């Protein structure tokens, strides 16, 4: 097993998202610029969820989220509208946004964070057919969001990498163990179901991702895991766990144990579920 070091586990958005299109991007596979654009929109949604936007009468967060999910984004080296070079063009009928790679390269700088978010929100408002001329709506949202400066190339994906899970179930003298449940750290969402120990026991593991940042200013994807244990078709226990961010990014051991002495969740009517999360290279 290889030694896991910091430089191995630093997943920057520029290297990860060039190869993997984000969910909600129709036909954007391999377009890293489009992925950064959509990821900025996703982060906007997470920030807007936490603030009061009722003062912005034209804005509806649910509709904005729907626009992000259902709109394709494509990049071109440069874009022109009426013989003028522009940052992006939105096409509401086609549910399509075209963005300029040359302009986006400038917006990647941390000092351009506000302009980057403003452009992205402006284009999706266009998809929603909201009049955002002179950025009169997006500017208000940006002020409410109070986004701190960061570069798109300082994005950790994920911030809490975990790709290996062992489950141990103990109940009334009965013990069941399932080892080697594995995950792809590059995927935001995964669901896996395993038959364990006998024909009557199944373990369902759901991984979900969310976008955000921490108090130090780092930005990236956070993974959460929900584990359900079912026996004879009925759930006998469940546990939600979010691995500690960054803990596996600096380890010098062959694996990174997220749980120490294991995470213990109670089963219904007695018993416990023991979980051991790791990152293994």
C-alpha positions, 0 to 999 in steps of 0.5 A: 500500500502506498504512502499517502501524502498531501500532494497526492490528496490535493484534488484541485478543481482544475485537474478533477473537473477537466475530466468529470462533468458535474451533475446537471450539466447536459453535454459538458463532459470534458469541459473544465471551464463549463464545470467551473461555471456550474460549480460557481452556480452550485456554490451560489445556491448553497450560500443563498440558502443561508440568507434572506433573499425576500427583499429581491422580489424578482428572485426565486431560489427554487427556480434559480436552482432549477435553472442551474440543474436543467441548463447546459453550459458550453465554453468557446475560446471567445464569444461575440454578440453584435460584433462585441466580445462578451463574457457569456451568452444565455439562450433561454429557449435552448436552456443553454449558456455559452461562456468565453474561456479567454474571459473566464481565465481572467475571472479565475483570479481570487480578486475577481471572485465577486465579478465571477459570481456576478457573471454566473448569476446574471446568466442564469437569471437570463435563462429564467427570463428575469431582466438583469440589465445593468446587473440590477438584480444580480448586484443586489444578490451579490451584496447579500451573499458577501462572498470572500475572495478565492481562486477557482484553482484553490478548490478541494474536491473533496475536502474530506476524502473517504473511500473505504468503509467497514461495517460491524453490527452487534445485536443480542449476541449476533454479529455481522461484519461487512468489509471493503465497501469502497467509494469514488472520491470524485463522485458527489453522489453514490448509493450502494447496497450489500447483502451481509452475513445472511440472506436477511441482512442488507446494508445501504450506504448513500453518499451525498455531496454539498458545496461550501467552505470552512472558517479558514477560507478553503472552498470545496465539496463535503461528503456525507454518508448515511448508512442503513441496516435492514433485516427481514426487510425492515430497517433496524438502524441508521447513522449519518456521518460526515468525515472530518474535513482535511483529516486525510489530506496530511496523513503520512500513514498507509491509510487515514482512519477517520474514526479512531475507535470506530463510530458507534450508532445505536440499533432500534430496540438495542444493539449497535452499528460500528463504522470504520472509515478510511482513505486508502491509496 
